[in-house]
C-alpha cells in the first residue's frame, strides 16, 4: 500500500491508535511563528488557528463510517513526514520502509482531528516540523527534505537519544518522541507492520486438539465431586 489511503480506513486506523502527532485552509489563516525559528535550538512559538470541524459525535455510524473533519497539512509537511518516517523505520528484509506506506496520511488525519489529545499533538508536531526545517536551513542552507541523509540524521542525533539531548533542545526532543510514537502506531497498524512482527490477529484455528490430558483429568475430578458426568476429550 502506498500513496493516499481511503479515509474510511483511516477512521478505524486513528481509532485503533487512540486506544493503544500549518493549517492550509485560507479561510482560517496561516500559522504564525512569533519567535526566530532560524536560530539553532530555538523552539518556534506558533499561533495556530483552532480546528472548528465537527468530530464523530456521541453516536458515530460504525456501519457506514465517515470522517467529518478536513485534512490540514500542506504538501510540504506531508513530504517531511514521509522523509522522517523513512528514517525512523527504514526498509529491511521483513518489511518496507515507513516512507513507502501512507504514514503521512495517518499523521495528517490525527493532527487534523478536533479532539483535545490530537490538538495538543497538533501544536507539538507542527512546531516540531517548523523547527526541523529551520534547523536544516540554518545548518545546511537547504530545507529538510532537500538536505542529504547524513545532514538530516545529524539534526536528529541532537534530539533522538534521551541521555544525549543537547541543552536547549528539550522541546525538539519531546517532538521527536511523540512523532516517533505516532509513526510506530501507524506502521504497526498496517498489514505490512503486522506481518513484520508476526501478528495474526483474531485468526481462527483450523483444528483445535482439545484440552491437555492433565487439564481434562482435573476437570473430570471436579465434576465427579459434584456428581456430574465426566467430559470426554
N, C-alpha and C positions, 0 to 999 in steps of 0.2 A: 504494500500500500504506500502511495506517495502522493504529494500534492495536497489538494484540498480533501476534506473529509466531510461526509454528509452530516449536517448539523443535528439531525435526529440521533445519529450515532454518538455525536459529541455530547448530547444531552445526558445519555447514560454514562458516558465516559467521565464527564465532570462530576456527576453524582457519585460515581464509584470512587473517584479521587477524594471527594469531600469526606466520604466515610473512612477511609484509611488514615504565579505567582502571576502617549500623546494622542490623546483623543483626536480623531480625524473629522468629526462632524463639525463643519464650518459654522453651523448654527449655534453650537455650544462654545466655539472658540478653540484656539490652540493652547497648549500648555505653556506656562510662563516659567522660566528659570530665573530666580531672583538672586542667585549667588554666582560667582565666577566659576563655572564648571570646567574651565580650561586649566585651572591650577591643579597640579597633581595632588591627589588626596582630598581635594575639596568636594564635599558632597553637595549636589545641586538641590536647592530648595524649590521644588516645583509646585506651582499653584495649578492643580488640575481641576477642570470643570467637573461637577458632580455627574455621576451616571443617574439618569432620571427614568430610564426604561423600566417597565414592569418586570417582576420576576414570575416564577411559576404560579404563585398564589398558594392558598391553603389546600387546594384540591386539584392538583395537576392531572391532566388526562394522560395516563401512562399507556393507554391502548393506542392513542394517536398523539405521541408527544410532539410538541413544538418548542422552539427556543424563541422567547418573546423579545430578547434584547439584541441590538445590533452589535457586530464586532467593531472594535475601536482602534486596533493597532494599524500603523502605517505599513506599507510595503517594506520600508527601510528597517523598521523594528522587527517585522517578521523575518527578514533576511538575517538580522543579527541573532535572533533566537535560533534559527536553523544552524547558523555557524557555531553558536555556543553549545547547542545540543549535541552537535557532532563532536565537539571537543570533550564534552562530558562523557558521552557514550560512543566511542569510535566503533567501527566495524571490527568484528573478529571472526573466528571460524564458525561461531554458532549463530550469529545474528548480524543484521545490517547496522550501519551507523544510525544513530538517532536523527541525524540530518536527513536521512533518506525517508523518514517517516513524518507524518503531519504533527509533530510535537509543537510547532509554532501555532498551528490551529488550536490545539488544546490550550496552550497558554493564553492565546487571544480570547478564547471563549471564557476562560477562567477570570482574567482580569477585567473583562467587559461585563461580568455579571453584577447585578445590583444588590449584593449582599455584603454585610459587614466584613467577613473574613476576606472575601475576594477584593473588596475595595481597599482594605488595608494592604493586601498584597499588591494591588494595582499601584498604589503610591510608591511602594518599595521597588517594584520591578521596573517601572518606567523611569524612576530616578536612577536606578542602577544601570539601565541601558544608556541613559544620557551620560552617566559618569564614565562607563566603559568606552563609549565613543569619544568623549572628550580626552580621556587618557591616551587613546591611540593617536589622536590628532596632535596632542602635546608632545608625546614621546617620539612619534614616527612620521608626523606630517601626513597622516593617512587615516581615513575612517577605519573603524574596527574591522569591517568585512573586507576592506581592501588591503589591510595590513597583512604581513606574512604570518604564517602559522607560528613561527618562533617568537615573533613580536607579540602576537596575541597571547601566547602562553606566558610570556614574561609579565604581562599585566595580571593574569590570574595567579601567578606564583606569589604575588604580593598579598592575595586575599583568600586563597583556597585552603590554606592549612591553618587551623586554629592557633597552633603554637607558634606560627611564623608570621602572623599578620603584622604588617608594619604599623607603627604608631600613626594615628590619624586616618587609618584605613578601616576602622571598625565598621562603619556603615556599609562600605562596599563589601566587606566580608559577610555581613548579615544578608545583603542582597544575594551574594553568591550561594550561600547556604540555602536560602529559600528557593531560588530559581533551580538549583540542583534538585531539591526535593520535588518540585513540580515536573521537571524533566524526567526524573525517575518514575514518578507516578504515572505520567503519560506513557512512557516507554513500556513499562511492565503491565499496563492495562491493555496494550495492543496484542494481537495474536503473536507477533514476532517476539515480543518481550516474554510472553507467557511460555512460548516454546523454548526460549533461551534458558529459562530456569526449570523447565520440565513440569510446569503447572498443568494439570489435566482438568481442573475444574470439576464440575458435577458430572463427570463421565460415568455412564452405567457400567457395571461389571458384567462381562459376558457370561460368567459362570461363577456362582458362589459355592465354595466347597463345603460350607456348613461350619458349625462351631467346632473347635478342637475337642478332643475326647475328654480332657480333664474338665473343661467348662461344662460339657454335656453331663458328665458324671456329677458334678457339683449341683447342677440344676435339678437333675433327677432325684438326688438325695433330698433336696429341699422339697420337691414335690411329694416325695414319699412321706416326708414328715407331716405334710398337710393332707395326706390321704388322697392325693391326686395321682392319676396315671402318669407314667413317665413319657418323656418326649423322645420320639425316635429320630435318629440322625437322617 
